[in-house]
C-alpha cells in the first residue's frame, strides 16, 4: 500500500505531512529543485517507496 503525503506549496517553501500509524510527521523544504531532492531523500530515509500525494498550491505555485 502506498504512503499518504500532503504537500502545501507556497512561493519560497513547501510543507509536507506524512500520515504514519494515525500520526503525522512533517517537514518544511525550500521550493527549489534542491528542496524537492531533499523531500525525495526524506521519504526514502523513512522507507517510503510509493506514495499517494495530494498538493495544495497557493496562487500560481
N, CA, C and O atoms as a Tripos MOL2 file, in Angstrom:
@<TRIPOS>MOLECULE
protein
  244   243    61     0     0
PROTEIN
NO_CHARGES

@<TRIPOS>ATOM
      1 N           0.8390   -1.1870    0.0000 N.3       1 UNK1
      2 CA          0.0000    0.0000    0.0000 C.3       1 UNK1
      3 C           0.8780    1.2420    0.0000 C.2       1 UNK1
      4 O           1.9040    1.2850    0.6790 O.2       1 UNK1
      5 N           0.4740    2.2450   -0.7600 N.am      2 UNK2
      6 CA          1.2390    3.4840   -0.8530 C.3       2 UNK2
      7 C           1.0530    4.3240    0.4130 C.2       2 UNK2
      8 O          -0.0010    4.2850    1.0470 O.2       2 UNK2
      9 N           2.0670    5.0660    0.7590 N.am      3 UNK3
     10 CA          2.0040    6.0160    1.8670 C.3       3 UNK3
     11 C           1.1520    7.2060    1.4470 C.2       3 UNK3
     12 O           0.9210    7.4180    0.2570 O.2       3 UNK3
     13 N           0.6850    7.9800    2.4170 N.am      4 UNK4
     14 CA         -0.0910    9.1880    2.1430 C.3       4 UNK4
     15 C           0.7430   10.3960    2.5330 C.2       4 UNK4
     16 O           1.2000   10.5040    3.6710 O.2       4 UNK4
     17 N           0.9430   11.3220    1.5640 N.am      5 UNK5
     18 CA          1.7390   12.5260    1.7860 C.3       5 UNK5
     19 C           0.9420   13.7280    1.3020 C.2       5 UNK5
     20 O           0.4100   13.7190    0.1920 O.2       5 UNK5
     21 N           0.8600   14.7600    2.1280 N.am      6 UNK6
     22 CA          0.2190   16.0100    1.7450 C.3       6 UNK6
     23 C           1.2720   17.0890    1.6230 C.2       6 UNK6
     24 O           2.1830   17.1680    2.4470 O.2       6 UNK6
     25 N           1.1550   17.9230    0.5980 N.am      7 UNK7
     26 CA          2.1300   18.9970    0.3720 C.3       7 UNK7
     27 C           1.3850   20.3010    0.1460 C.2       7 UNK7
     28 O           0.4990   20.3790   -0.7050 O.2       7 UNK7
     29 N           1.7460   21.3280    0.9130 N.am      8 UNK8
     30 CA          1.2050   22.6710    0.7540 C.3       8 UNK8
     31 C           2.3140   23.5270    0.1600 C.2       8 UNK8
     32 O           3.3310   23.7680    0.8100 O.2       8 UNK8
     33 N           2.1220   23.9860   -1.0650 N.am      9 UNK9
     34 CA          3.1630   24.7020   -1.8060 C.3       9 UNK9
     35 C           2.9480   26.2100   -1.7160 C.2       9 UNK9
     36 O           1.8380   26.7010   -1.9200 O.2       9 UNK9
     37 N           4.0120   26.9340   -1.4120 N.am     10 UNK10
     38 CA          3.9870   28.3910   -1.4570 C.3      10 UNK10
     39 C           5.2170   28.8710   -2.2330 C.2      10 UNK10
     40 O           5.9950   28.0560   -2.7290 O.2      10 UNK10
     41 N           5.3900   30.1700   -2.3360 N.am     11 UNK11
     42 CA          6.4530   30.7290   -3.1780 C.3      11 UNK11
     43 C           7.8570   30.2790   -2.7590 C.2      11 UNK11
     44 O           8.6540   29.8800   -3.6080 O.2      11 UNK11
     45 N           8.1610   30.3370   -1.4840 N.am     12 UNK12
     46 CA          9.5280   30.0570   -1.0180 C.3      12 UNK12
     47 C           9.7170   28.6700   -0.4080 C.2      12 UNK12
     48 O          10.8310   28.1450   -0.3850 O.2      12 UNK12
     49 N           8.6330   28.0790    0.0840 N.am     13 UNK13
     50 CA          8.7470   26.7800    0.7640 C.3      13 UNK13
     51 C           7.5750   25.8820    0.3880 C.2      13 UNK13
     52 O           6.6010   26.3180   -0.2260 O.2      13 UNK13
     53 N           7.7000   24.6230    0.7720 N.am     14 UNK14
     54 CA          6.5500   23.7290    0.7360 C.3      14 UNK14
     55 C           6.5950   22.8610    1.9900 C.2      14 UNK14
     56 O           7.6480   22.3590    2.3830 O.2      14 UNK14
     57 N           5.4390   22.6990    2.5980 N.am     15 UNK15
     58 CA          5.3000   21.9540    3.8370 C.3      15 UNK15
     59 C           4.7490   20.5700    3.5130 C.2      15 UNK15
     60 O           3.7620   20.4400    2.7900 O.2      15 UNK15
     61 N           5.3900   19.5460    4.0480 N.am     16 UNK16
     62 CA          4.9700   18.1710    3.7850 C.3      16 UNK16
     63 C           4.5120   17.5160    5.0760 C.2      16 UNK16
     64 O           5.0890   17.7340    6.1410 O.2      16 UNK16
     65 N           3.4690   16.7120    4.9640 N.am     17 UNK17
     66 CA          2.9910   15.9180    6.0910 C.3      17 UNK17
     67 C           2.7990   14.4910    5.6050 C.2      17 UNK17
     68 O           2.2300   14.2490    4.5410 O.2      17 UNK17
     69 N           3.2810   13.5630    6.3990 N.am     18 UNK18
     70 CA          3.1580   12.1340    6.0820 C.3      18 UNK18
     71 C           2.3500   11.4690    7.1760 C.2      18 UNK18
     72 O           2.6650   11.6100    8.3580 O.2      18 UNK18
     73 N           1.3180   10.7510    6.7940 N.am     19 UNK19
     74 CA          0.4920   10.0330    7.7560 C.3      19 UNK19
     75 C           1.1270    8.6790    8.0200 C.2      19 UNK19
     76 O           1.3340    7.8920    7.0970 O.2      19 UNK19
     77 N           1.4370    8.4090    9.2950 N.am     20 UNK20
     78 CA          2.0900    7.1580    9.6790 C.3      20 UNK20
     79 C           1.4630    6.6530   10.9720 C.2      20 UNK20
     80 O           1.5910    7.2890   12.0190 O.2      20 UNK20
     81 N           0.7930    5.5220   10.8980 N.am     21 UNK21
     82 CA          0.1670    4.9170   12.0780 C.3      21 UNK21
     83 C          -0.7410    5.9130   12.8120 C.2      21 UNK21
     84 O          -0.6810    6.0350   14.0360 O.2      21 UNK21
     85 N          -1.5710    6.6130   12.0610 N.am     22 UNK22
     86 CA         -2.5380    7.5830   12.5850 C.3      22 UNK22
     87 C          -1.8670    8.7990   13.2250 C.2      22 UNK22
     88 O          -2.5180    9.5400   13.9620 O.2      22 UNK22
     89 N          -0.5770    9.0160   12.9570 N.am     23 UNK23
     90 CA          0.1410   10.1960   13.4450 C.3      23 UNK23
     91 C           0.8270   10.8620   12.2590 C.2      23 UNK23
     92 O           1.1390   10.2080   11.2630 O.2      23 UNK23
     93 N           1.0600   12.1740   12.3730 N.am     24 UNK24
     94 CA          1.6980   12.9110   11.3020 C.3      24 UNK24
     95 C           3.1570   13.1770   11.5890 C.2      24 UNK24
     96 O           3.5380   13.4860   12.7180 O.2      24 UNK24
     97 N           3.9840   13.0500   10.5390 N.am     25 UNK25
     98 CA          5.3680   13.5250   10.5570 C.3      25 UNK25
     99 C           5.3870   14.6560    9.5450 C.2      25 UNK25
    100 O           4.8390   14.5140    8.4520 O.2      25 UNK25
    101 N           5.9960   15.7570    9.8820 N.am     26 UNK26
    102 CA          6.0160   16.8620    8.9330 C.3      26 UNK26
    103 C           7.3900   17.4970    8.8300 C.2      26 UNK26
    104 O           8.2260   17.3730    9.7250 O.2      26 UNK26
    105 N           7.6020   18.1850    7.7090 N.am     27 UNK27
    106 CA          8.8780   18.8510    7.4600 C.3      27 UNK27
    107 C           8.6480   19.9300    6.4120 C.2      27 UNK27
    108 O           7.7840   19.7990    5.5440 O.2      27 UNK27
    109 N           9.4390   21.0030    6.5080 N.am     28 UNK28
    110 CA          9.3550   22.1160    5.5580 C.3      28 UNK28
    111 C          10.6080   22.1100    4.6890 C.2      28 UNK28
    112 O          11.7180   21.9230    5.1890 O.2      28 UNK28
    113 N          10.4240   22.3150    3.3810 N.am     29 UNK29
    114 CA         11.5210   22.3380    2.4270 C.3      29 UNK29
    115 C          11.4840   23.6380    1.6310 C.2      29 UNK29
    116 O          10.4320   24.2660    1.5070 O.2      29 UNK29
    117 N          12.6290   24.0390    1.0960 N.am     30 UNK30
    118 CA         12.6730   25.1890    0.1980 C.3      30 UNK30
    119 C          12.0300   24.8080   -1.1300 C.2      30 UNK30
    120 O          12.1800   23.6760   -1.5900 O.2      30 UNK30
    121 N          11.3200   25.7410   -1.7430 N.am     31 UNK31
    122 CA         10.6690   25.4910   -3.0250 C.3      31 UNK31
    123 C          11.6800   25.7070   -4.1490 C.2      31 UNK31
    124 O          11.5940   26.6650   -4.9170 O.2      31 UNK31
    125 N          12.6340   24.7890   -4.2180 N.am     32 UNK32
    126 CA         13.6900   24.7920   -5.2360 C.3      32 UNK32
    127 C          13.8940   23.3470   -5.6860 C.2      32 UNK32
    128 O          13.3700   22.4130   -5.0790 O.2      32 UNK32
    129 N          14.6540   23.1820   -6.7490 N.am     33 UNK33
    130 CA         14.9820   21.8260   -7.1960 C.3      33 UNK33
    131 C          15.6830   21.0600   -6.0770 C.2      33 UNK33
    132 O          15.4240   19.8720   -5.8810 O.2      33 UNK33
    133 N          16.5610   21.7280   -5.3500 N.am     34 UNK34
    134 CA         17.2640   21.0830   -4.2410 C.3      34 UNK34
    135 C          16.2700   20.6700   -3.1420 C.2      34 UNK34
    136 O          16.4060   19.5990   -2.5510 O.2      34 UNK34
    137 N          15.2860   21.5150   -2.8770 N.am     35 UNK35
    138 CA         14.2760   21.1910   -1.8680 C.3      35 UNK35
    139 C          13.4790   19.9480   -2.2320 C.2      35 UNK35
    140 O          13.1800   19.1260   -1.3660 O.2      35 UNK35
    141 N          13.1300   19.8050   -3.5210 N.am     36 UNK36
    142 CA         12.3960   18.6090   -3.9410 C.3      36 UNK36
    143 C          13.2920   17.3670   -3.8580 C.2      36 UNK36
    144 O          12.8080   16.2720   -3.5750 O.2      36 UNK36
    145 N          14.5770   17.5340   -4.0990 N.am     37 UNK37
    146 CA         15.5170   16.4220   -3.9110 C.3      37 UNK37
    147 C          15.5990   16.0250   -2.4480 C.2      37 UNK37
    148 O          15.6820   14.8400   -2.1250 O.2      37 UNK37
    149 N          15.5740   17.0250   -1.5550 N.am     38 UNK38
    150 CA         15.5940   16.7480   -0.1170 C.3      38 UNK38
    151 C          14.3140   16.0350    0.3200 C.2      38 UNK38
    152 O          14.3580   15.1680    1.1920 O.2      38 UNK38
    153 N          13.1770   16.3920   -0.2770 N.am     39 UNK39
    154 CA         11.9230   15.6770    0.0020 C.3      39 UNK39
    155 C          12.0690   14.2100   -0.3800 C.2      39 UNK39
    156 O          11.6890   13.3270    0.3890 O.2      39 UNK39
    157 N          12.6080   13.9510   -1.5430 N.am     40 UNK40
    158 CA         12.8170   12.5780   -2.0020 C.3      40 UNK40
    159 C          13.6910   11.8090   -1.0110 C.2      40 UNK40
    160 O          13.3720   10.6770   -0.6500 O.2      40 UNK40
    161 N          14.7740   12.4130   -0.5790 N.am     41 UNK41
    162 CA         15.6720   11.7540    0.3800 C.3      41 UNK41
    163 C          14.9910   11.5410    1.7220 C.2      41 UNK41
    164 O          15.1730   10.4950    2.3450 O.2      41 UNK41
    165 N          14.2070   12.5190    2.1810 N.am     42 UNK42
    166 CA         13.4780   12.4190    3.4480 C.3      42 UNK42
    167 C          12.5360   11.2200    3.4170 C.2      42 UNK42
    168 O          12.4750   10.4370    4.3650 O.2      42 UNK42
    169 N          11.7990   11.0880    2.3070 N.am     43 UNK43
    170 CA         10.8680    9.9640    2.1840 C.3      43 UNK43
    171 C          11.6060    8.6280    2.1020 C.2      43 UNK43
    172 O          11.1990    7.6550    2.7370 O.2      43 UNK43
    173 N          12.6810    8.5770    1.3280 N.am     44 UNK44
    174 CA         13.4630    7.3370    1.2220 C.3      44 UNK44
    175 C          14.0400    6.9410    2.5740 C.2      44 UNK44
    176 O          14.0520    5.7610    2.9260 O.2      44 UNK44
    177 N          14.5210    7.9270    3.3330 N.am     45 UNK45
    178 CA         15.0980    7.6680    4.6560 C.3      45 UNK45
    179 C          14.0690    7.0290    5.5840 C.2      45 UNK45
    180 O          14.4260    6.2550    6.4720 O.2      45 UNK45
    181 N          12.7890    7.3540    5.3790 N.am     46 UNK46
    182 CA         11.7200    6.7890    6.1980 C.3      46 UNK46
    183 C          11.1690    5.4860    5.6180 C.2      46 UNK46
    184 O          10.2120    4.9260    6.1520 O.2      46 UNK46
    185 N          11.7660    5.0050    4.5320 N.am     47 UNK47
    186 CA         11.3480    3.7400    3.9480 C.3      47 UNK47
    187 C          10.1730    3.8410    2.9910 C.2      47 UNK47
    188 O           9.5610    2.8250    2.6610 O.2      47 UNK47
    189 N           9.8460    5.0460    2.5400 N.am     48 UNK48
    190 CA          8.7230    5.2350    1.6160 C.3      48 UNK48
    191 C           9.1930    4.9440    0.1910 C.2      48 UNK48
    192 O          10.0960    5.6050   -0.3230 O.2      48 UNK48
    193 N           8.5750    3.9570   -0.4330 N.am     49 UNK49
    194 CA          8.9020    3.6210   -1.8190 C.3      49 UNK49
    195 C           7.8480    4.1360   -2.7830 C.2      49 UNK49
    196 O           8.1590    4.5270   -3.9070 O.2      49 UNK49
    197 N           6.5850    4.1330   -2.3320 N.am     50 UNK50
    198 CA          5.4700    4.6360   -3.1360 C.3      50 UNK50
    199 C           4.6250    5.5260   -2.2530 C.2      50 UNK50
    200 O           4.4840    5.2750   -1.0560 O.2      50 UNK50
    201 N           4.0590    6.5750   -2.8490 N.am     51 UNK51
    202 CA          3.2210    7.4750   -2.0670 C.3      51 UNK51
    203 C           2.0810    8.0160   -2.9170 C.2      51 UNK51
    204 O           2.2330    8.2570   -4.1150 O.2      51 UNK51
    205 N           0.9440    8.2000   -2.2720 N.am     52 UNK52
    206 CA         -0.1430    8.9550   -2.8660 C.3      52 UNK52
    207 C           0.0150   10.3630   -2.3250 C.2      52 UNK52
    208 O           0.0450   10.5720   -1.1120 O.2      52 UNK52
    209 N           0.1180   11.3330   -3.2340 N.am     53 UNK53
    210 CA          0.4210   12.7030   -2.8410 C.3      53 UNK53
    211 C          -0.7270   13.6230   -3.2220 C.2      53 UNK53
    212 O          -1.2410   13.5700   -4.3390 O.2      53 UNK53
    213 N          -1.1150   14.4610   -2.2820 N.am     54 UNK54
    214 CA         -2.1150   15.4970   -2.5370 C.3      54 UNK54
    215 C          -1.4180   16.8300   -2.3220 C.2      54 UNK54
    216 O          -0.8180   17.0620   -1.2720 O.2      54 UNK54
    217 N          -1.5000   17.7080   -3.3200 N.am     55 UNK55
    218 CA         -0.8290   19.0090   -3.2290 C.3      55 UNK55
    219 C          -1.8640   20.1210   -3.2290 C.2      55 UNK55
    220 O          -2.8540   20.0780   -3.9590 O.2      55 UNK55
    221 N          -1.6060   21.1260   -2.3840 N.am     56 UNK56
    222 CA         -2.4150   22.3380   -2.3720 C.3      56 UNK56
    223 C          -1.4720   23.4820   -2.6870 C.2      56 UNK56
    224 O          -0.5180   23.7360   -1.9520 O.2      56 UNK56
    225 N          -1.7410   24.1600   -3.7650 N.am     57 UNK57
    226 CA         -0.8840   25.2660   -4.1890 C.3      57 UNK57
    227 C          -1.5670   26.5990   -3.9010 C.2      57 UNK57
    228 O          -2.7840   26.7240   -4.0430 O.2      57 UNK57
    229 N          -0.7780   27.5950   -3.4940 N.am     58 UNK58
    230 CA         -1.2640   28.9380   -3.2820 C.3      58 UNK58
    231 C          -1.0400   29.7340   -4.5550 C.2      58 UNK58
    232 O           0.0890   29.8200   -5.0390 O.2      58 UNK58
    233 N          -2.0770   30.3060   -5.0930 N.am     59 UNK59
    234 CA         -1.9490   31.1070   -6.2980 C.3      59 UNK59
    235 C          -1.4280   30.2800   -7.4720 C.2      59 UNK59
    236 O          -1.9760   29.2230   -7.7850 O.2      59 UNK59
    237 N          -0.3740   30.7640   -8.1130 N.am     60 UNK60
    238 CA          0.1870   30.1100   -9.3000 C.3      60 UNK60
    239 C           1.2220   29.0470   -8.9650 C.2      60 UNK60
    240 O           1.7540   28.4150   -9.8780 O.2      60 UNK60
    241 N           1.5220   28.8290   -7.7130 N.am     61 UNK61
    242 CA          2.5910   27.9150   -7.3390 C.3      61 UNK61
    243 C           2.1070   26.4930   -7.3100 C.2      61 UNK61
    244 O           2.8810   25.5840   -7.0120 O.2      61 UNK61
@<TRIPOS>BOND
     1     1     2 1
     2     2     3 1
     3     3     4 2
     4     3     5 am
     5     5     6 1
     6     6     7 1
     7     7     8 2
     8     7     9 am
     9     9    10 1
    10    10    11 1
    11    11    12 2
    12    11    13 am
    13    13    14 1
    14    14    15 1
    15    15    16 2
    16    15    17 am
    17    17    18 1
    18    18    19 1
    19    19    20 2
    20    19    21 am
    21    21    22 1
    22    22    23 1
    23    23    24 2
    24    23    25 am
    25    25    26 1
    26    26    27 1
    27    27    28 2
    28    27    29 am
    29    29    30 1
    30    30    31 1
    31    31    32 2
    32    31    33 am
    33    33    34 1
    34    34    35 1
    35    35    36 2
    36    35    37 am
    37    37    38 1
    38    38    39 1
    39    39    40 2
    40    39    41 am
    41    41    42 1
    42    42    43 1
    43    43    44 2
    44    43    45 am
    45    45    46 1
    46    46    47 1
    47    47    48 2
    48    47    49 am
    49    49    50 1
    50    50    51 1
    51    51    52 2
    52    51    53 am
    53    53    54 1
    54    54    55 1
    55    55    56 2
    56    55    57 am
    57    57    58 1
    58    58    59 1
    59    59    60 2
    60    59    61 am
    61    61    62 1
    62    62    63 1
    63    63    64 2
    64    63    65 am
    65    65    66 1
    66    66    67 1
    67    67    68 2
    68    67    69 am
    69    69    70 1
    70    70    71 1
    71    71    72 2
    72    71    73 am
    73    73    74 1
    74    74    75 1
    75    75    76 2
    76    75    77 am
    77    77    78 1
    78    78    79 1
    79    79    80 2
    80    79    81 am
    81    81    82 1
    82    82    83 1
    83    83    84 2
    84    83    85 am
    85    85    86 1
    86    86    87 1
    87    87    88 2
    88    87    89 am
    89    89    90 1
    90    90    91 1
    91    91    92 2
    92    91    93 am
    93    93    94 1
    94    94    95 1
    95    95    96 2
    96    95    97 am
    97    97    98 1
    98    98    99 1
    99    99   100 2
   100    99   101 am
   101   101   102 1
   102   102   103 1
   103   103   104 2
   104   103   105 am
   105   105   106 1
   106   106   107 1
   107   107   108 2
   108   107   109 am
   109   109   110 1
   110   110   111 1
   111   111   112 2
   112   111   113 am
   113   113   114 1
   114   114   115 1
   115   115   116 2
   116   115   117 am
   117   117   118 1
   118   118   119 1
   119   119   120 2
   120   119   121 am
   121   121   122 1
   122   122   123 1
   123   123   124 2
   124   123   125 am
   125   125   126 1
   126   126   127 1
   127   127   128 2
   128   127   129 am
   129   129   130 1
   130   130   131 1
   131   131   132 2
   132   131   133 am
   133   133   134 1
   134   134   135 1
   135   135   136 2
   136   135   137 am
   137   137   138 1
   138   138   139 1
   139   139   140 2
   140   139   141 am
   141   141   142 1
   142   142   143 1
   143   143   144 2
   144   143   145 am
   145   145   146 1
   146   146   147 1
   147   147   148 2
   148   147   149 am
   149   149   150 1
   150   150   151 1
   151   151   152 2
   152   151   153 am
   153   153   154 1
   154   154   155 1
   155   155   156 2
   156   155   157 am
   157   157   158 1
   158   158   159 1
   159   159   160 2
   160   159   161 am
   161   161   162 1
   162   162   163 1
   163   163   164 2
   164   163   165 am
   165   165   166 1
   166   166   167 1
   167   167   168 2
   168   167   169 am
   169   169   170 1
   170   170   171 1
   171   171   172 2
   172   171   173 am
   173   173   174 1
   174   174   175 1
   175   175   176 2
   176   175   177 am
   177   177   178 1
   178   178   179 1
   179   179   180 2
   180   179   181 am
   181   181   182 1
   182   182   183 1
   183   183   184 2
   184   183   185 am
   185   185   186 1
   186   186   187 1
   187   187   188 2
   188   187   189 am
   189   189   190 1
   190   190   191 1
   191   191   192 2
   192   191   193 am
   193   193   194 1
   194   194   195 1
   195   195   196 2
   196   195   197 am
   197   197   198 1
   198   198   199 1
   199   199   200 2
   200   199   201 am
   201   201   202 1
   202   202   203 1
   203   203   204 2
   204   203   205 am
   205   205   206 1
   206   206   207 1
   207   207   208 2
   208   207   209 am
   209   209   210 1
   210   210   211 1
   211   211   212 2
   212   211   213 am
   213   213   214 1
   214   214   215 1
   215   215   216 2
   216   215   217 am
   217   217   218 1
   218   218   219 1
   219   219   220 2
   220   219   221 am
   221   221   222 1
   222   222   223 1
   223   223   224 2
   224   223   225 am
   225   225   226 1
   226   226   227 1
   227   227   228 2
   228   227   229 am
   229   229   230 1
   230   230   231 1
   231   231   232 2
   232   231   233 am
   233   233   234 1
   234   234   235 1
   235   235   236 2
   236   235   237 am
   237   237   238 1
   238   238   239 1
   239   239   240 2
   240   239   241 am
   241   241   242 1
   242   242   243 1
   243   243   244 2
@<TRIPOS>SUBSTRUCTURE
     1 UNK1         2 RESIDUE 1 A UNK
     2 UNK2         6 RESIDUE 1 A UNK
     3 UNK3        10 RESIDUE 1 A UNK
     4 UNK4        14 RESIDUE 1 A UNK
     5 UNK5        18 RESIDUE 1 A UNK
     6 UNK6        22 RESIDUE 1 A UNK
     7 UNK7        26 RESIDUE 1 A UNK
     8 UNK8        30 RESIDUE 1 A UNK
     9 UNK9        34 RESIDUE 1 A UNK
    10 UNK10       38 RESIDUE 1 A UNK
    11 UNK11       42 RESIDUE 1 A UNK
    12 UNK12       46 RESIDUE 1 A UNK
    13 UNK13       50 RESIDUE 1 A UNK
    14 UNK14       54 RESIDUE 1 A UNK
    15 UNK15       58 RESIDUE 1 A UNK
    16 UNK16       62 RESIDUE 1 A UNK
    17 UNK17       66 RESIDUE 1 A UNK
    18 UNK18       70 RESIDUE 1 A UNK
    19 UNK19       74 RESIDUE 1 A UNK
    20 UNK20       78 RESIDUE 1 A UNK
    21 UNK21       82 RESIDUE 1 A UNK
    22 UNK22       86 RESIDUE 1 A UNK
    23 UNK23       90 RESIDUE 1 A UNK
    24 UNK24       94 RESIDUE 1 A UNK
    25 UNK25       98 RESIDUE 1 A UNK
    26 UNK26      102 RESIDUE 1 A UNK
    27 UNK27      106 RESIDUE 1 A UNK
    28 UNK28      110 RESIDUE 1 A UNK
    29 UNK29      114 RESIDUE 1 A UNK
    30 UNK30      118 RESIDUE 1 A UNK
    31 UNK31      122 RESIDUE 1 A UNK
    32 UNK32      126 RESIDUE 1 A UNK
    33 UNK33      130 RESIDUE 1 A UNK
    34 UNK34      134 RESIDUE 1 A UNK
    35 UNK35      138 RESIDUE 1 A UNK
    36 UNK36      142 RESIDUE 1 A UNK
    37 UNK37      146 RESIDUE 1 A UNK
    38 UNK38      150 RESIDUE 1 A UNK
    39 UNK39      154 RESIDUE 1 A UNK
    40 UNK40      158 RESIDUE 1 A UNK
    41 UNK41      162 RESIDUE 1 A UNK
    42 UNK42      166 RESIDUE 1 A UNK
    43 UNK43      170 RESIDUE 1 A UNK
    44 UNK44      174 RESIDUE 1 A UNK
    45 UNK45      178 RESIDUE 1 A UNK
    46 UNK46      182 RESIDUE 1 A UNK
    47 UNK47      186 RESIDUE 1 A UNK
    48 UNK48      190 RESIDUE 1 A UNK
    49 UNK49      194 RESIDUE 1 A UNK
    50 UNK50      198 RESIDUE 1 A UNK
    51 UNK51      202 RESIDUE 1 A UNK
    52 UNK52      206 RESIDUE 1 A UNK
    53 UNK53      210 RESIDUE 1 A UNK
    54 UNK54      214 RESIDUE 1 A UNK
    55 UNK55      218 RESIDUE 1 A UNK
    56 UNK56      222 RESIDUE 1 A UNK
    57 UNK57      226 RESIDUE 1 A UNK
    58 UNK58      230 RESIDUE 1 A UNK
    59 UNK59      234 RESIDUE 1 A UNK
    60 UNK60      238 RESIDUE 1 A UNK
    61 UNK61      242 RESIDUE 1 A UNK
